[in-house]
Each structure stands twice: as C-alpha cells, then as structure tokens.
C-alpha cells in the first residue's frame, strides 16, 4: 500500500506555518530589533546581517513580504508533494 501526499493540503499547511513564522519574526523585529538581528545572524553562521538590516520596516513592506512568502510556500509545498508522490 502506498500513501500519497495531498498536494493541496501540503501546500496549505506549509503556507500557514510559514505565514505564522513570518508574523512572529515581524513582531520580534518590531519589539526587539537588535536582539532579533543578532539572533538571526547566528543562523547565517555569524554573517553580520546588521549591515543590511533596516532600522524600521514599513507595514506595507511587511504585508507585501507576508503575501510573497505565503505564495512561495504554496508553490514549494505543492511541488514537494508532487515530487514525493512521483517516487511512490
């Protein structure tokens, strides 16, 4: 018996999780920008991202980024399920 992934469910699941992570990140940048930049710098193996970080991010940019990341996650989630199913 082979279980197949539902591409729509995977895409929506990934989009929701990614959107929530993006929102949490945006809140952290708003309330603790220096800590957030330093913490995320560690994720990039010590690259100093403070050189490219903005001091403030307009709400329109934040919303646009949220929409973009959700669309990208939908595409990646759908594609992941399709590729996974092709190996089953």
N, CA, C and O atoms as CSV, one atom per row, in Angstrom:
chain,resi,resn,atom,element,x,y,z
A,1,UNK,N,N,0.846,-1.178,0.000
A,1,UNK,CA,C,0.000,0.000,0.000
A,1,UNK,C,C,0.894,1.245,0.000
A,1,UNK,O,O,1.820,1.355,0.804
A,2,UNK,N,N,0.611,2.153,-0.888
A,2,UNK,CA,C,1.404,3.383,-0.948
A,2,UNK,C,C,0.534,4.564,-0.563
A,2,UNK,O,O,-0.563,4.755,-1.087
A,3,UNK,N,N,1.046,5.335,0.350
A,3,UNK,CA,C,0.341,6.539,0.762
A,3,UNK,C,C,0.864,7.715,-0.049
A,3,UNK,O,O,2.069,7.943,-0.144
A,4,UNK,N,N,-0.055,8.440,-0.618
A,4,UNK,CA,C,0.319,9.618,-1.390
A,4,UNK,C,C,-0.015,10.859,-0.575
A,4,UNK,O,O,-0.964,10.871,0.209
A,5,UNK,N,N,0.772,11.888,-0.772
A,5,UNK,CA,C,0.506,13.172,-0.136
A,5,UNK,C,C,-0.492,13.948,-0.974
A,5,UNK,O,O,-0.455,13.899,-2.204
A,6,UNK,N,N,-1.374,14.657,-0.309
A,6,UNK,CA,C,-2.318,15.529,-0.987
A,6,UNK,C,C,-1.620,16.872,-1.231
A,6,UNK,O,O,-1.373,17.610,-0.277
A,7,UNK,N,N,-1.295,17.203,-2.485
A,7,UNK,CA,C,-0.549,18.435,-2.761
A,7,UNK,C,C,-1.220,19.707,-2.227
A,7,UNK,O,O,-0.539,20.611,-1.745
A,8,UNK,N,N,-2.540,19.774,-2.312
A,8,UNK,CA,C,-3.224,20.974,-1.819
A,8,UNK,C,C,-3.091,21.101,-0.305
A,8,UNK,O,O,-2.860,22.195,0.209
A,9,UNK,N,N,-3.237,19.991,0.406
A,9,UNK,CA,C,-3.123,20.025,1.870
A,9,UNK,C,C,-1.702,20.357,2.309
A,9,UNK,O,O,-1.497,21.130,3.245
A,10,UNK,N,N,-0.736,19.777,1.636
A,10,UNK,CA,C,0.668,20.069,1.963
A,10,UNK,C,C,0.965,21.539,1.693
A,10,UNK,O,O,1.586,22.212,2.515
A,11,UNK,N,N,0.522,22.036,0.545
A,11,UNK,CA,C,0.765,23.437,0.181
A,11,UNK,C,C,0.131,24.382,1.196
A,11,UNK,O,O,0.769,25.338,1.637
A,12,UNK,N,N,-1.112,24.123,1.567
A,12,UNK,CA,C,-1.793,24.987,2.543
A,12,UNK,C,C,-1.141,24.892,3.917
A,12,UNK,O,O,-0.988,25.903,4.602
A,13,UNK,N,N,-0.761,23.698,4.319
A,13,UNK,CA,C,-0.105,23.523,5.618
A,13,UNK,C,C,1.203,24.303,5.680
A,13,UNK,O,O,1.464,25.019,6.647
A,14,UNK,N,N,2.014,24.159,4.651
A,14,UNK,CA,C,3.281,24.879,4.618
A,14,UNK,C,C,3.061,26.390,4.578
A,14,UNK,O,O,3.777,27.136,5.245
A,15,UNK,N,N,2.087,26.843,3.811
A,15,UNK,CA,C,1.797,28.272,3.710
A,15,UNK,C,C,1.354,28.843,5.063
A,15,UNK,O,O,1.765,29.942,5.437
A,16,UNK,N,N,0.522,28.104,5.790
A,16,UNK,CA,C,0.050,28.578,7.093
A,16,UNK,C,C,1.209,28.653,8.085
A,16,UNK,O,O,1.376,29.658,8.776
A,17,UNK,N,N,2.003,27.592,8.152
A,17,UNK,CA,C,3.127,27.573,9.090
A,17,UNK,C,C,4.137,28.666,8.739
A,17,UNK,O,O,4.621,29.372,9.624
A,18,UNK,N,N,4.449,28.803,7.474
A,18,UNK,CA,C,5.407,29.815,7.038
A,18,UNK,C,C,4.879,31.221,7.325
A,18,UNK,O,O,5.630,32.091,7.766
A,19,UNK,N,N,3.600,31.438,7.075
A,19,UNK,CA,C,2.991,32.737,7.374
A,19,UNK,C,C,3.055,33.070,8.855
A,19,UNK,O,O,3.344,34.207,9.227
A,20,UNK,N,N,2.786,32.081,9.702
A,20,UNK,CA,C,2.854,32.303,11.148
A,20,UNK,C,C,4.284,32.612,11.605
A,20,UNK,O,O,4.499,33.502,12.426
A,21,UNK,N,N,5.245,31.879,11.072
A,21,UNK,CA,C,6.647,32.144,11.415
A,21,UNK,C,C,7.042,33.553,10.962
A,21,UNK,O,O,7.752,34.259,11.677
A,22,UNK,N,N,6.589,33.954,9.790
A,22,UNK,CA,C,6.886,35.296,9.275
A,22,UNK,C,C,6.303,36.368,10.187
A,22,UNK,O,O,6.960,37.371,10.467
A,23,UNK,N,N,5.078,36.164,10.650
A,23,UNK,CA,C,4.424,37.132,11.537
A,23,UNK,C,C,5.170,37.223,12.866
A,23,UNK,O,O,5.394,38.320,13.378
A,24,UNK,N,N,5.557,36.076,13.428
A,24,UNK,CA,C,6.324,36.087,14.676
A,24,UNK,C,C,7.641,36.825,14.475
A,24,UNK,O,O,8.049,37.611,15.329
A,25,UNK,N,N,8.298,36.578,13.364
A,25,UNK,CA,C,9.554,37.264,13.058
A,25,UNK,C,C,9.337,38.777,12.954
A,25,UNK,O,O,10.129,39.554,13.486
A,26,UNK,N,N,8.281,39.190,12.277
A,26,UNK,CA,C,7.985,40.619,12.134
A,26,UNK,C,C,7.715,41.267,13.493
A,26,UNK,O,O,8.136,42.396,13.742
A,27,UNK,N,N,7.017,40.551,14.360
A,27,UNK,CA,C,6.752,41.076,15.712
A,27,UNK,C,C,8.054,41.206,16.492
A,27,UNK,O,O,8.274,42.209,17.171
A,28,UNK,N,N,8.919,40.199,16.399
A,28,UNK,CA,C,10.211,40.265,17.093
A,28,UNK,C,C,11.057,41.433,16.595
A,28,UNK,O,O,11.697,42.122,17.390
A,29,UNK,N,N,11.061,41.653,15.298
A,29,UNK,CA,C,11.814,42.787,14.742
A,29,UNK,C,C,11.239,44.103,15.260
A,29,UNK,O,O,11.984,45.048,15.518
A,30,UNK,N,N,9.922,44.166,15.411
A,30,UNK,CA,C,9.282,45.400,15.879
A,30,UNK,C,C,9.563,45.678,17.355
A,30,UNK,O,O,9.751,46.830,17.746
A,31,UNK,N,N,9.590,44.618,18.179
A,31,UNK,CA,C,9.727,44.859,19.624
A,31,UNK,C,C,11.163,44.711,20.142
A,31,UNK,O,O,11.504,45.287,21.175
A,32,UNK,N,N,11.992,43.962,19.451
A,32,UNK,CA,C,13.376,43.760,19.901
A,32,UNK,C,C,14.301,43.651,18.684
A,32,UNK,O,O,14.848,42.580,18.420
A,33,UNK,N,N,14.478,44.736,17.953
A,33,UNK,CA,C,15.216,44.660,16.687
A,33,UNK,C,C,16.680,44.227,16.834
A,33,UNK,O,O,17.158,43.421,16.036
A,34,UNK,N,N,17.386,44.735,17.817
A,34,UNK,CA,C,18.806,44.396,17.954
A,34,UNK,C,C,18.966,42.922,18.311
A,34,UNK,O,O,19.791,42.223,17.723
A,35,UNK,N,N,18.173,42.449,19.275
A,35,UNK,CA,C,18.225,41.041,19.666
A,35,UNK,C,C,17.893,40.147,18.479
A,35,UNK,O,O,18.553,39.133,18.254
A,36,UNK,N,N,16.866,40.527,17.720
A,36,UNK,CA,C,16.441,39.713,16.579
A,36,UNK,C,C,17.528,39.645,15.517
A,36,UNK,O,O,17.817,38.569,14.994
A,37,UNK,N,N,18.126,40.773,15.197
A,37,UNK,CA,C,19.202,40.791,14.191
A,37,UNK,C,C,20.384,39.945,14.669
A,37,UNK,O,O,20.954,39.185,13.886
A,38,UNK,N,N,20.753,40.068,15.931
A,38,UNK,CA,C,21.868,39.276,16.461
A,38,UNK,C,C,21.535,37.787,16.463
A,38,UNK,O,O,22.376,36.960,16.110
A,39,UNK,N,N,20.322,37.449,16.856
A,39,UNK,CA,C,19.914,36.044,16.908
A,39,UNK,C,C,19.879,35.433,15.511
A,39,UNK,O,O,20.393,34.333,15.302
A,40,UNK,N,N,19.281,36.134,14.557
A,40,UNK,CA,C,19.209,35.600,13.206
A,40,UNK,C,C,20.565,35.617,12.512
A,40,UNK,O,O,20.792,34.839,11.585
A,41,UNK,N,N,21.460,36.485,12.942
A,41,UNK,CA,C,22.824,36.470,12.421
A,41,UNK,C,C,23.503,35.141,12.715
A,41,UNK,O,O,24.287,34.642,11.907
A,42,UNK,N,N,23.195,34.568,13.884
A,42,UNK,CA,C,23.764,33.271,14.252
A,42,UNK,C,C,23.280,32.164,13.312
A,42,UNK,O,O,24.008,31.205,13.057
A,43,UNK,N,N,22.055,32.295,12.799
A,43,UNK,CA,C,21.533,31.308,11.855
A,43,UNK,C,C,22.302,31.310,10.540
A,43,UNK,O,O,22.337,30.308,9.825
A,44,UNK,N,N,22.909,32.434,10.235
A,44,UNK,CA,C,23.662,32.564,8.989
A,44,UNK,C,C,25.159,32.432,9.238
A,44,UNK,O,O,25.970,33.082,8.579
A,45,UNK,N,N,25.512,31.581,10.198
A,45,UNK,CA,C,26.896,31.233,10.503
A,45,UNK,C,C,27.756,32.451,10.813
A,45,UNK,O,O,28.913,32.535,10.401
A,46,UNK,N,N,27.174,33.386,11.542
A,46,UNK,CA,C,27.937,34.531,12.004
A,46,UNK,C,C,28.039,35.690,11.045
A,46,UNK,O,O,28.739,36.662,11.327
A,47,UNK,N,N,27.359,35.615,9.917
A,47,UNK,CA,C,27.382,36.745,8.985
A,47,UNK,C,C,26.723,37.935,9.671
A,47,UNK,O,O,25.662,37.790,10.278
A,48,UNK,N,N,27.333,39.095,9.581
A,48,UNK,CA,C,26.815,40.292,10.233
A,48,UNK,C,C,25.681,40.881,9.397
A,48,UNK,O,O,25.910,41.697,8.504
A,49,UNK,N,N,24.452,40.455,9.701
A,49,UNK,CA,C,23.317,40.960,8.932
A,49,UNK,C,C,22.878,42.348,9.393
A,49,UNK,O,O,21.992,42.950,8.787
A,50,UNK,N,N,23.494,42.861,10.465
A,50,UNK,CA,C,23.143,44.209,10.920
A,50,UNK,C,C,23.521,45.254,9.867
A,50,UNK,O,O,22.963,46.351,9.842
A,51,UNK,N,N,24.471,44.905,9.002
A,51,UNK,CA,C,24.894,45.832,7.942
A,51,UNK,C,C,23.812,46.022,6.879
A,51,UNK,O,O,23.781,47.046,6.196
A,52,UNK,N,N,22.932,45.041,6.745
A,52,UNK,CA,C,21.889,45.134,5.721
A,52,UNK,C,C,20.488,45.265,6.310
A,52,UNK,O,O,19.519,45.429,5.570
A,53,UNK,N,N,20.374,45.193,7.642
A,53,UNK,CA,C,19.062,45.281,8.292
A,53,UNK,C,C,18.579,46.727,8.327
A,53,UNK,O,O,19.359,47.656,8.539
A,54,UNK,N,N,17.286,46.894,8.116
A,54,UNK,CA,C,16.690,48.221,8.224
A,54,UNK,C,C,16.431,48.540,9.694
A,54,UNK,O,O,16.259,47.647,10.523
A,55,UNK,N,N,16.409,49.838,9.990
A,55,UNK,CA,C,16.090,50.230,11.367
A,55,UNK,C,C,14.597,50.159,11.626
A,55,UNK,O,O,14.173,49.917,12.756
A,56,UNK,N,N,13.803,50.366,10.597
A,56,UNK,CA,C,12.351,50.208,10.729
A,56,UNK,C,C,11.814,49.693,9.392
A,56,UNK,O,O,12.336,50.004,8.322
A,57,UNK,N,N,10.763,48.902,9.498
A,57,UNK,CA,C,10.176,48.316,8.296
A,57,UNK,C,C,8.738,48.817,8.191
A,57,UNK,O,O,7.944,48.607,9.108
A,58,UNK,N,N,8.395,49.475,7.084
A,58,UNK,CA,C,7.023,49.957,6.917
A,58,UNK,C,C,6.025,48.792,6.900
A,58,UNK,O,O,6.341,47.699,6.431
A,59,UNK,N,N,4.843,49.036,7.407
A,59,UNK,CA,C,3.813,47.999,7.464
A,59,UNK,C,C,3.469,47.491,6.063
A,59,UNK,O,O,3.155,46.313,5.899
A,60,UNK,N,N,3.524,48.353,5.061
A,60,UNK,CA,C,3.223,47.905,3.692
A,60,UNK,C,C,4.250,46.883,3.209
A,60,UNK,O,O,3.897,45.919,2.529
A,61,UNK,N,N,5.521,47.092,3.558
A,61,UNK,CA,C,6.558,46.121,3.191
A,61,UNK,C,C,6.362,44.803,3.929
A,61,UNK,O,O,6.586,43.729,3.372
A,62,UNK,N,N,5.943,44.894,5.183
A,62,UNK,CA,C,5.701,43.692,5.977
A,62,UNK,C,C,4.555,42.880,5.388
A,62,UNK,O,O,4.654,41.659,5.269
A,63,UNK,N,N,3.482,43.542,5.024
A,63,UNK,CA,C,2.321,42.852,4.439
A,63,UNK,C,C,2.686,42.256,3.082
A,63,UNK,O,O,2.321,41.120,2.781
A,64,UNK,N,N,3.401,43.016,2.271
A,64,UNK,CA,C,3.832,42.502,0.966
A,64,UNK,C,C,4.736,41.280,1.144
A,64,UNK,O,O,4.598,40.294,0.419
A,65,UNK,N,N,5.644,41.343,2.093
A,65,UNK,CA,C,6.510,40.200,2.368
A,65,UNK,C,C,5.719,38.987,2.820
A,65,UNK,O,O,6.040,37.861,2.439
A,66,UNK,N,N,4.682,39.202,3.634
A,66,UNK,CA,C,3.830,38.105,4.092
A,66,UNK,C,C,3.118,37.447,2.916
A,66,UNK,O,O,3.068,36.221,2.819
A,67,UNK,N,N,2.572,38.261,2.030
A,67,UNK,CA,C,1.881,37.725,0.850
A,67,UNK,C,C,2.864,36.945,-0.028
A,67,UNK,O,O,2.541,35.860,-0.511
A,68,UNK,N,N,4.046,37.493,-0.231
A,68,UNK,CA,C,5.052,36.821,-1.064
A,68,UNK,C,C,5.481,35.489,-0.465
A,68,UNK,O,O,5.590,34.497,-1.186
A,69,UNK,N,N,5.725,35.450,0.840
A,69,UNK,CA,C,6.202,34.213,1.461
A,69,UNK,C,C,5.104,33.150,1.470
A,69,UNK,O,O,5.399,31.960,1.357
A,70,UNK,N,N,3.852,33.562,1.604
A,70,UNK,CA,C,2.743,32.604,1.564
A,70,UNK,C,C,2.608,32.012,0.158
A,70,UNK,O,O,2.418,30.805,0.009
A,71,UNK,N,N,2.704,32.850,-0.863
A,71,UNK,CA,C,2.625,32.359,-2.244
A,71,UNK,C,C,3.785,31.410,-2.535
A,71,UNK,O,O,3.587,30.355,-3.138
A,72,UNK,N,N,4.983,31.776,-2.115
A,72,UNK,CA,C,6.144,30.916,-2.323
A,72,UNK,C,C,5.972,29.579,-1.597
A,72,UNK,O,O,6.302,28.529,-2.148
A,73,UNK,N,N,5.456,29.613,-0.365
A,73,UNK,CA,C,5.245,28.376,0.393
A,73,UNK,C,C,4.184,27.500,-0.263
A,73,UNK,O,O,4.305,26.275,-0.259
A,74,UNK,N,N,3.154,28.110,-0.821
A,74,UNK,CA,C,2.139,27.329,-1.537
A,74,UNK,C,C,2.766,26.577,-2.711
A,74,UNK,O,O,2.503,25.392,-2.918
A,75,UNK,N,N,3.588,27.275,-3.465
A,75,UNK,CA,C,4.234,26.660,-4.630
A,75,UNK,C,C,5.199,25.561,-4.193
A,75,UNK,O,O,5.192,24.466,-4.755
A,76,UNK,N,N,6.024,25.851,-3.196
A,76,UNK,CA,C,7.009,24.872,-2.731
A,76,UNK,C,C,6.314,23.654,-2.124
A,76,UNK,O,O,6.723,22.521,-2.379
A,77,UNK,N,N,5.274,23.872,-1.327
A,77,UNK,CA,C,4.548,22.754,-0.724
A,77,UNK,C,C,3.894,21.864,-1.763
A,77,UNK,O,O,3.958,20.638,-1.671
A,78,UNK,N,N,3.270,22.477,-2.743
A,78,UNK,CA,C,2.624,21.715,-3.819
A,78,UNK,C,C,3.672,20.926,-4.597
A,78,UNK,O,O,3.490,19.741,-4.877
A,79,UNK,N,N,4.777,21.601,-4.944
A,79,UNK,CA,C,5.835,20.943,-5.709
A,79,UNK,C,C,6.463,19.806,-4.905
A,79,UNK,O,O,6.746,18.743,-5.457
A,80,UNK,N,N,6.684,20.019,-3.606
A,80,UNK,CA,C,7.228,18.963,-2.758
A,80,UNK,C,C,6.347,17.717,-2.787
A,80,UNK,O,O,6.844,16.604,-2.953
A,81,UNK,N,N,5.032,17.908,-2.623
A,81,UNK,CA,C,4.110,16.761,-2.621
A,81,UNK,C,C,4.110,16.056,-3.968
A,81,UNK,O,O,4.078,14.826,-4.014
A,82,UNK,N,N,4.144,16.799,-5.059
A,82,UNK,CA,C,4.174,16.193,-6.385
A,82,UNK,C,C,5.448,15.362,-6.595
A,82,UNK,O,O,5.394,14.245,-7.110
A,83,UNK,N,N,6.579,15.918,-6.192
A,83,UNK,CA,C,7.841,15.193,-6.336
A,83,UNK,C,C,7.831,13.957,-5.428
A,83,UNK,O,O,8.222,12.869,-5.851
A,84,UNK,N,N,7.393,14.126,-4.203
A,84,UNK,CA,C,7.305,12.986,-3.265
A,84,UNK,C,C,6.427,11.879,-3.847
A,84,UNK,O,O,6.799,10.706,-3.821
A,85,UNK,N,N,5.282,12.252,-4.363
A,85,UNK,CA,C,4.355,11.253,-4.921
A,85,UNK,C,C,4.934,10.561,-6.149
A,85,UNK,O,O,4.589,9.415,-6.435
A,86,UNK,N,N,5.803,11.240,-6.868
A,86,UNK,CA,C,6.384,10.619,-8.064
A,86,UNK,C,C,7.346,9.483,-7.712
A,86,UNK,O,O,7.642,8.640,-8.559
A,87,UNK,N,N,7.831,9.457,-6.483
A,87,UNK,CA,C,8.725,8.389,-6.046
A,87,UNK,C,C,7.993,7.229,-5.405
A,87,UNK,O,O,8.619,6.231,-5.048
A,88,UNK,N,N,6.698,7.334,-5.252
A,88,UNK,CA,C,5.912,6.297,-4.564
A,88,UNK,C,C,5.331,5.331,-5.548
A,88,UNK,O,O,4.640,4.391,-5.157
